[in-house]
Amino acid sequence: MANADQLRREIDRGQGSGKVAYPDPAAAPLATDDEAAGRPPAQAEIEQARQDEIDVDDGPGPNTSDETTRSPSGEGLGLPPPGVTPLLLCALALVLVVAGLIFAYLYQP
């Protein structure tokens, strides 16, 4: 039989689905809205929240990496090697300047 404070502590300890062990600086902690309304959460609601947050086995959380997105050099897959991005941006700028000059030449008054 858990209350909302116990459930929040478990979630903050990383026992929740997809949550790392770190305190959550919530503006309104779990169950605050219900208590402010004069109706603290019922035990059934807390148990439902526990099932949704703690008792779920949906695989690794969002901060867990199986390293399949890294290449042997450590770079993420799909990213250009370091130093290529500025080169690509310069090439794009050059293409735009040449296109602008061609446009200005063809459509001069």
N, C-alpha and C positions, 0 to 999 in steps of 0.2 A: 504494500500500500504506500504509494509515493505521493508527495505533494508537488506543487509547481516548482518550488525552490529546489527540491532534490532533482527534479527532471532537468532544470536549467543547469545545475552543477554538473550533471552527467553529460549534457550536451557540450558544455564548456570544456570538459576534460577530454573531449574528442571521442566520446563513446557514441555520438550521434552519427547518422548517415551523412557522409560527405563533409564532415566538420573536423578540422584539426584541433588539437588540444591547445586552445587559447581563449581567454575570456572574451566574451562578446560584449562590446560596449553599447548595449542596446539603449535606445532612448526610452523605451517602454519595455522593461523586462517581462518575461513570460508571465501571463495571467494578470498583468497590471490593468489592462483595459477592463477585464471582467470585474476585478475587485473595485476599481474606480466607479463602475456602474452599480456597485452595491450587490453584485452577484458573483462571489468567488467561483472558480471553475469546479464543476462537480467531479467526483472521483472517476466517473466513466469518461469524462472529457480528458482528464489527465492520463488515464490509461490509453485512450485512443491516441493522444499525442505521443505517448511513450512508444506505442506500436509503430507510429509513423516515423518517429525520429531515431529511436534506439534499437528496437527489435527488428530492423530492416537489414537484410543482407543483399544489397544491390551492387556489390563489387566495390572496388577501390573508390575513394573519394576524389574530388577534383584536384587535390594537391598531391596525389599519388602518381608517380610516373613509372612506367615500365620500361622507359628508355627506348621505346620503339620509334620515337620521333627524333632521335638524334643520329647523326652520321658518325662515322669513326673519328672525325676531326672534332666532334663535339658541337658542331653547328646543327641547328634545326633543319630538318628536311624541307625543301622548297624555298629556302632562303638563298640569295646569291652569296658568294664568298665575300669576305670583308674587302672593302675598297671598290667593289663593282658597282654598288648603288650610285655613288657620285658620278662615276663614268657614264652610267645609263642616263642619269639626269642631265648631264652635259650634252650627250648625244641627242636627247629629246629636245633640249633647248636649241641646239643647232638646227635640227630639222624644222622646228617652228619658225626660227628666224629665216631660213631659206624659203620656207613656204610663204612667209609674209612678204619677202622681197619679190618672189615670183608673182604673188597676188597683186602687189603694188605696181609692178611693171606691166602686167597684163591689163589692169583696169585703171590706168592713169587717165586723167581727163584730157 
